[in-house]
């Protein structure tokens, strides 16, 4: 059939460029590809400088130019980019305004555009689609042919760059909500079913949202660009909260740790996302999370933590530490913050007691210097109600480094490990070391400092013992 079809475009999008119009033509081709499972659309240049945007779908009909919701597209909201005929009509109007000729070919018709008097209002000219019979009734798909000024390779590549299918973004992880994509060192992109609708300059990843909410669908305005962040934040969070791959989690955790230098990306500033990353990291790695203040006031304990757990200490913001305190990781085990670390370490102590009468002669000779060592520092204070010997102190020596001595405030006892009775210097140093804990009520400072302190105490005690006019050692 032949005819002139009034496109009834009431409002021309004055800010649309040739790139915007090309985007709509490519989007329609990709939608047809997705719905019919036909080959990926192609863009090629003809011998006379014309651009062909070709798909291998079912072919366009003139009634596709009506502004209607497509039942098929409405039934597949997570597959297609568009759902109304308005995108194609806007594209045709934009091409016409920029002086670009359009010819659309399919097995059903050939369509071009021109201004014609509006039916019933001869003094008003509007844009019409000129419908002609097909030149090839066996033609498969649709071929949109474009020719004119301002249409070149740069415009084509810019338009194709708006589509995930052509942009080449690497998919890091996929789930039922969408995909996490590598930014390649550039800005983050927000895609909806493969079409870029926003650019984020401080995002760690790009995202392709495939599960589109009603709110987001409404926010996808007629221009389908510069969509506000509030429209897609919930969807981006849903994608991240469903992620568990090491690549995504490790990058999020690394970004969380950058808070101290102020270089975090926006995703890791979202508390629920940062918590999710920490929960998954702690489920597969032996890590301990602490606040900056805890790092400053527990510097020595950090060395114990790293040395004991053979893991890592992660310094995270106060609000995130408070969020994960007392909670479980992704596998149901407690997340190790400073309090949980100390609880686990203390729960690991298990003593195999040795009585003085069971010591060897050499061990007993050193043990018998107990009271003399106390006298070197002014005598045994009342707080020390007992001193005991243990062959071993802890059940799990692989997770926690076994101590050579401890102060048990609950029982008022200093406990020393049996093997230090091979050296008077080590026994004296350990005893006085734990006495300092008992008297001060303070925890250890750092392993290196503690070892050096013990050695110095031991040497000083031995010198004091040697100088005392008492039984020879």
QUIDANOR-V709884 format. One record per residue. N is the residue number from 1. PSI is psi in whole degrees, 0 to 359 (NA if undefined). Layout:
BEGIN
n: <N,N>
psi: <PSI,PSI>
END
This chain:
BEGIN
n: <1,2,3,4,5,6,7,8,9,10,11,12,13,14,15,16,17,18,19,20,21,22,23,24,25,26,27,28,29,30,31,32,33,34,35,36,37,38,39,40,41,42,43,44,45,46,47,48,49,50,51,52,53,54,55,56,57,58,59,60,61,62,63,64,65,66,67,68,69,70,71,72,73,74,75,76,77,78,79,80,81,82,83,84,85,86,87,88,89,90,91,92,93,94,95,96,97,98,99,100,101,102,103,104,105,106,107,108,109,110,111,112,113,114,115,116,117,118,119,120,121,122,123,124,125,126,127,128,129,130,131,132,133,134,135,136,137,138,139,140,141,142,143,144,145,146,147,148,149,150,151,152,153,154,155,156,157,158,159,160,161,162,163,164,165,166,167,168,169,170,171,172,173,174,175,176,177,178,179,180,181,182,183,184,185,186,187,188,189,190,191,192,193,194,195,196,197,198,199,200,201,202,203,204,205,206,207,208,209,210,211,212,213,214,215,216,217,218,219,220,221,222,223,224,225,226,227,228,229,230,231,232,233,234,235,236,237,238,239,240,241,242,243,244,245,246,247,248,249,250,251,252,253,254,255,256,257,258,259,260,261,262,263,264,265,266,267,268,269,270,271,272,273,274,275,276,277,278,279,280,281,282,283,284,285,286,287,288,289,290,291,292,293,294,295,296,297,298,299,300,301,302,303,304,305,306,307,308,309,310,311,312,313,314,315,316,317,318,319,320,321,322,323,324,325,326,327,328,329,330,331,332,333,334,335,336,337,338,339,340,341,342,343,344,345,346,347,348,349,350,351,352,353,354,355,356,357,358,359,360,361,362,363,364,365,366,367,368,369,370,371,372,373,374,375,376,377,378,379,380,381,382,383,384,385,386,387,388,389,390,391,392,393,394,395,396,397,398,399,400,401,402,403,404,405,406,407,408,409,410,411,412,413,414,415,416,417,418,419,420,421,422,423,424,425,426,427,428,429,430,431,432,433,434,435,436,437,438,439,440,441,442,443,444,445,446,447,448,449,450,451,452,453,454,455,456,457,458,459,460,461,462,463,464,465,466,467,468,469,470,471,472,473>
psi: <160,152,170,123,113,121,346,47,109,326,114,135,92,331,357,138,180,326,318,317,317,322,316,321,317,320,317,320,320,320,316,320,316,322,330,354,38,173,156,135,153,150,124,156,133,174,338,20,11,148,132,126,108,132,171,36,217,349,138,147,160,331,351,347,355,150,83,150,132,120,321,316,326,331,350,57,337,7,317,163,315,172,350,160,354,327,315,318,318,320,315,319,320,315,315,318,330,11,27,126,144,133,124,123,137,180,349,331,168,131,129,178,151,160,134,155,139,136,125,349,75,338,358,123,134,167,129,149,126,115,127,158,154,145,343,103,356,3,132,128,204,138,115,118,126,138,134,176,151,8,107,191,325,316,321,313,325,318,316,330,348,356,132,323,329,343,338,20,136,127,123,316,144,148,188,345,336,207,145,131,149,132,345,23,359,199,156,143,142,114,146,113,40,356,127,123,351,155,133,118,355,35,143,323,170,163,142,109,119,342,96,124,165,319,317,320,322,328,344,87,179,326,340,39,158,41,135,150,325,336,330,359,314,323,320,317,318,321,311,322,343,0,145,3,150,323,312,311,315,320,322,315,317,324,322,320,345,2,329,331,6,30,23,150,168,326,318,352,343,121,318,328,316,320,317,316,316,319,320,322,313,343,341,353,149,88,159,131,135,166,165,321,321,326,323,321,352,39,318,322,335,319,322,318,312,322,321,312,348,29,221,149,126,121,120,164,155,316,330,321,317,325,321,349,130,9,174,153,188,343,8,8,153,138,133,100,189,317,319,323,310,322,315,320,318,324,343,345,129,120,135,100,148,127,149,325,347,2,155,169,316,320,319,324,326,318,326,352,5,305,324,323,318,323,331,328,22,6,166,118,157,334,335,97,342,155,126,163,137,135,315,154,340,147,311,100,357,323,321,133,130,131,155,351,148,158,119,100,332,320,351,31,142,131,129,150,143,317,342,350,7,350,123,320,316,321,313,316,317,317,312,328,309,330,320,320,317,314,320,332,13,154,179,159,296,152,316,315,318,317,316,319,316,317,318,318,319,315,319,319,318,318,319,320,319,327,342,136,69,185,135,148,NA>
END
